[in-house]
Amino acid sequence: MQIIFYIALIGGGIMAWAVGANDVANAMGTSVGSKAISIKKAIIIAALFETLGAVLSSQEVTQTIQRGLVPVAYYANDPMTLVYGMSAALYASAFWLILASTRGWPVSTTHSIIGAVVGFGVATQGMGSLPWDAVRVVAVGWVVTPLASALVSWSVFRLMQIFIFSRSDPLALMTRYAPVAVALISLPIFKLVFEGSYSIMGVSSDLDYGLYVVVALSSLVSWWVASRLIAGYSFDQSTVSATLESIERVFALLVVVSACVMAFSHGANDVANAIGPMALIFDILSDGRLSDVANTPPIIVLYGAVGVSLGVCMYGYRVMERVGSGITVLSPSRSFAAQLSTGIIVLTASFLGFPVSTTQTLVGGVLGVGLARGLAAVDLAIVRGIFFSWMITIPTGALLSIFFFHLFQWVL
C-alpha cells in the first residue's frame, strides 16, 4: 500500500477527532449548559449514538461527500491527483476545526470540508471547476438558517410560556404530555435504527409495513418508560419557585431524549465528512483506478466513529461550554426549545432539499431563546465571534487545502 494511504488514514483519523471535538460538542452543548445532563453523561450519549448513526445510516451522505462536491470524472485518467486532493482536504479541514475548537468556536464541519474540497478543485481544474450554485446556497444558509432557527425557537419558547408556564397547574400539564413528546421525538431515531439494521442485513425496507409496526411499538415503549420515570419523580410544589424547578426537571427528560436523537442524526450525517474522502482514497488505491460505484468499507466507518468519540471525550468540553453557557443562560426548557427548533429547521430543509448546517441551526436556536428573554440576555460579543468564524470557514478551508495539496505533490 502506498505511503499516501497511511497519510490519508492519519488525516482521516485527525479529521474524525476534530469533528468530535467541535461539531458533536456543539450539538450537545445546550444539554450540558442547561444542566439537564453532566458533561460526562453528554460524552457517553454522544459516543454511543454518534457511533450508531455512523454505522447504521451514514452511507448515502458518505457517497455525496466522496463524489458530489467535485466532478470526480475529471480525474478518471489521473486518479492519484484526486487521492492527493482528498488527502489535502482532510488535513485542511482538520487543521481548521482544531484551531476553531481551541478558540471555542462552533464552526460547521460540513462547510469546512466543502471549502477544502473546493480548494483542491481550484488548484487542479481552475476557477471554472467551482460549484458556484452550491457555494451560493451555502452563503445564503449563513444568513437564513440561524435567523429561521432563532425565529422558531423564540416562537416555541413563547408558546411554552403561554400554554404551560402561565397556566394554573403547569406541572400537571407537563407530567401528562411529556411522555407523549418523548414518544414523538424518539420516532425518527427508531426509524433510522431499524432501517439501518435492515440495510446491513441486506433486507429491503421498501413498503415493509412490518418496519413501521416495529417503529410504532418501540415509540410506544418509550412513552411507557417515560411515564414510569415521571411517575417516580418526587415533586415539590410548596412554592412557585419549587414548582418551576419541578417543571424544569420534567423538561430535562425531554432534553436528554432530544440529545440522543441529535447525536444519532449527527453521526449519520457529519461523520461522513471524515470518512467520505478517506473511503474514496482507499477505493482508488485498492483498484488503481476510479471505480464507477462509491464503496465505503465498514471498517472505515467504524474508524471514523471511534475518532469522533475520542474527539468529544478528549476536547469537546470547550465548545460545549461556549454553546451551552456562553451565548445565554439556559434552563432545560430553553434548551429543549433550541433543540426542537433545530430539529424542525433541519427536517424541513431536508424535505425541501436545502442543505443546512446543524451547527448554525443550533446556535440560531440558542440565540432565539436568549432573545425571548430580552437582548440583554444575549452575549453579543460571543455571537459576533461565532458569526465571524462561520464566514471565514469555507475560504480558510480552501486556502489550507491548496497548501496541503501542493505540499503532498512536492514531498511525494
C-alpha angles and dihedrals in degrees: 000000000000121000090244088068092060090045089053091045091055091044092051091050092050090047092051090049090050091049088055094046093051118015100035090044094054090049090057095038097093092052091052095040092054090050089235087130135009123249089252092055091043090055091050092049092046094048094048101043096037088056092047091049093048095047098042106033114017101091100095095045090046090056090051092052090047098050111003102072100055131025095255090186087076088070098048091111094039107034093160089068087059090049091053091044096051090046089052090049091054094051094042094050093043092050092053094045093050091049091049091048092054087055093045092242115153100218129171115262089197092057089044094056091041090055091047095050091046088051096058089041089059091045092055105028105022132239091307090071093064113116092229094177091056092046091051091050091051091048091051088048090059088067106026100044101055092039093051092046091048090052093048095046091047089052094045092050092047090050089051089053092050101041101032117016096041095048124103094247107022095161092059090052092050095048090048099047104028093081089052089052090050091053093049094046092049094052095085094050093049090049092050093045094052094041090051091048090051090051094050091050090049093243119138114235094193112129090349104148089185088070091057091048091053091047092049092048091048090051090049089053090052088053090052094047092049090049091052092047094050091044088057094054119108107223127198116210098163092116137017090252092052091050091052090050089052091051091050089051090060090046088054089065090054090049092054092051093047089047089057091051092048092049092050093047091047091051090050092052117023101037082071088069088071103033098039097072091037092053091050091051091049090049094052096044092047095053100024090233143062107272123215095234126056113239128191115185113219091236090063091050090051090046090055093046092052091049091051091049091051091049095054091043096050105035112002095103093081096061091037089059093048095050096034101048110359101075098042140334110276132204123187091263092051091045090052091051090052093047093046092051089050091053093047094050095044094047092046091049091049091052090051093044092243114143113225137174116248088207094057092042093053095045089050089051092052090048091052093052089050092050090052085068093046136277091276089066091065125079098224094186091062091044091054091050092051093049090049091052090052093052095052097043099090098042091043091050090048095050093046090049092053089051095050092043093057090041092056092046091050097045098039 
